[in-house]
C-alpha cells in the first residue's frame, strides 16, 4: 500500500497518478461520471456519497472536491471546515451550480458546474497539485462567471463587460486581440481614460444602460470600433449593449460587437 504523503507545508504533489482525490457528491450518477473522468486522467479517486464517508478518508487524500449542495440541508462547506481543521494543508475545491453565495471560507477554490465544468475541474486539479502543500490558492470566481456569458455569446463576437463608470470587468479573447492588449490588462482600467477616442460617444450609453436596464443597439459608423485599423477594410459593426448584474451585485453592461458588413476601400 502506498504510504501517506507527509502532512507538512513542504510536500509537493508531483504527478497525477500520485494524487488521491476525494470526490463527495450525493448524486450517484455525478459521482460515477466524475470518478471515471478523473481516473482517465490519472488521478486516484476516492468517492464518497455522504459527509460521514468523506470524513472517514480524510487521512488518505491529497485534494478534496466537494459538491456544495448535498441534500437534507447539508453542504460541502461543512466538510471543508472539518477537513481544514484536521488537515489544513489539503487543498479544497467546492463545486456549485450557482454563484449566488458569499465566497471565502475554509475552501480554496470554487468552480461553477455546467458548461465546461469538467475542463475547469481538470485545470483546477492540475494547478493545485503543482502548488506547495499548505500554500493558499485563490481563484477569482469572476472570471468563471463572466467567461460563461462570453461562451454563450460566441467566440467570434467581441465581448466586454463594464460597470456603469466604464471600468472593465472582463474582456474576451476576441476583443482583447482586436484591441491589441492581453486579456489580463483590462480588468480594473477605465475605458474612457485608456481609449478616449475609440469610446468618445459611449459614456452616456453605458451609464444609461446600466441604470435603466434597457438595451442599446448601434449599427452606425460612429464611435466604438468605427475607426478602421491600418490595413483593415471598411466595416460596419453591430454593437449591442445590454444590462447585467455584476458579481458583486452592482449594475453593469455587457458590450458585444460583430461585423455586419465589409465594403471595399475606395482610392482616389
N, C-alpha and C positions, 0 to 999 in steps of 0.2 A: 504494500500500500504506500502511496506517495505521502511523504512527510508533509505536515502543515508548514506553510511559509512562516517565517518569524514575524511576530506581532511587534514590529518597531517601525520607525519612520525612515529606515534606510533600505528596506527591502524594495526591489523593483520587479514589477511583473514584466517578463521579457517576451513571452511567446503565447499566442492564443491557446495552444494546447496545454499550457501550464496554468491557465486562468480558469478558476472554478466560479461559475456564475449562478447565484441564487435567482430563480425566476418565481415570483409569487403572483398568482392570479387565480381568482375563484372561478373563472370560466374555463372548463376543461379543454375546449377547442382552442382557445387562445394559448393556453399553457402548452398544449401539444405542438401547435404550429411554431411558436417562438422557440421552444426547445429544439425542434428539428432544424430550424434555420440556423440557430447559433451553433449547433453541433456540426452542421455542414461547413461552417466557417472555423471549425477547430476549437470551439470553446467546450469545456466540460460543464454541462448544465446540471443543476440540481433543482428540480421542480418542486414547488410547494403550492398547495391549494388553500391552505389555512395559515393564520398567524402562528398557531401552535407548531405546525410542521416547519415553518420557516425558522422559528426560534430554536428548534432542536438542531439545526445545521449551521448556526452562526459560526461555530468554531471551524467549519470546513471551507468557508467561502473566501473568495478574493474580491468579488464585486457583487452587489445586490441590485437586482432590477425588480422594482415593486410596483404593482398596479395600485393606483390611488383609491379607486372605489372597490371595496372588497365585499360589499353587501352586508346586510344586517347591521347597518350603522357603523361599520368598521372601515378603517382606512390604512393605506400603506404607510402613511406618516407615523402611525403608531409603531409599526415595525421599525421604521427608520430611527425613531427616538431610542428604542430599546437596543438596536444594533449599535448606534453611536455610543451608547453608554458602555456596552460590553467590549466592542472592538472599534475604537474611534478611527483607526487607520483605514477601514474598509470603505471604498467609495460607494455611494448610494445613488441610484437613478430612480426617479419616480415617473411612471407613465400615466398620463392623464388625458381624458377625452376633451377637456376644456381648460382654458387658461383663466377661468373666472374664479380665481382664488389668490390669496396672498402668497407669493413665493418667498422662500427663505425659511430656514429651519435646519433640521438635522441633515437633510439630504443635500447632495452636491449638485445634482443636475435634474432638470425637468424636461421631459420630452412630450410633445403633443402626438397623440395617437391619430392614425388616419393618414391618407396621402402617402408620403414617403417615410412613414414611421419606421419601417424595417431598416432602410438606409440610415436614418437618423440614429437608431439604436446601435447599429454596427459601427458607425462613426464614433459614437459616444464611447462604446466599449474600447475601440482602438485607441482613443485619446486617453481614457482613464488607465488602461493597462500600461501605457507608456509613462504615466506620471509616477513620481515618487510616492510611495505609500505614506499617508498622513498629510500630504500637501493638499490644500484646498483646491478644488476645481470649480470654477464659476463659469457658467454659460448664460449669456443674456437671452432670456426667453423671447425677447422682442424679435430677434432675427427669425426664429421658428414661426412666430405669429405672422409677421409681415411676408415672409417668403411664401407662405401658403396662399396669401392673397395674390402675389405675383404669379405663382404657379397656376392658379385658376384662370388668370387673365391671358396668359400665353407667353412663351419665351421670346416671341418676335415683337412684342409690344414693349415700349419704353415705359417703365413703371417707377414713379417716385412717390413717396409718402411724406407729407409735411404736417407740421402743426399750424395753427392759424396765424403764426407770425412768420411763416416761411422757413422754419428750421427743418432741415432734412431729418426724418426718422428712418428712412430706408430708401435704397436705390437699387434696382435690379441690375443684372449684368449687362443687358442691352442698353439701358440708359447710361450706365457708367462708361461703357465703351464709346457711345456716341458723344458723351460729354468729355471724353478723354481724361478720365480720372479713375483711380482704383475705387472699388466699392466702399472700402472702409474709410475713404477720405470724406464722404458725405455726411454721415450722422453727426449731429451737433452743430453743423455750419448753417448759416442763413443764406438762402439762395439769392436774396436781394442784395446782399453785401458781396457775395462771391461772383455773381453773374448779373450785374445790374442792367446791362444792355439786353441780354437774352430774355430777361424776365420783366422788362420795363412796364408792361401792361397788365401784370398778373397779381400785383399786391392786393388790390381790391377784390379780385376774383377769388383768391384763396381765402381771404378773410370772410367774404360773403358766403361762400360755400360751406365753410366750417361753422359759421354762426347760424345760418338759416337752414342748413341741412338740405339745401337744394342742389341740383345737378347742373353743371355748365358744360356746353359743347361749343367748340370753336373750330370752324373749318375755313377760317380766313387765312390770309398770308401775313398776319401781323404777329408781333410778339414771339411767343415761345416757339423755338425751332424753325421760325420762318426765315431766318438768315442762313443762306446756304454756306456750307463749308467749302473750303478750297477744293476744286475738282469735282464737286457734287452737282448733279443735275438739279434743275428747278423742281422742287417738290411741294406738294400741298399736304399738310399734316391734318389729321383729325385728332383733336385734343379733347379729352373728356376729363372733367374734374367732378368727383363725387365724394360725399362726406363719409367719414369713418370715425368710430370711437377708438382712440389710440389705446395702447396697452395700459396706460395709467389713468384712463377714464376721461382724458381731455378730448375736445373735438379736434379732428384733423381732416386732411384731404388726401385722397388718392388721385394722382395726376397721371393719366396714361396718354400716350401719343403713338399714332400709327400713320404711316404714309398712305394717303388716299390716292394720289396720282403723281406721276412724273411727267414733266413737259420738257422738250428739248430746249437747250440754251441757245439763244439767238445771238449771233455775232454780226456786227456791222462791218 
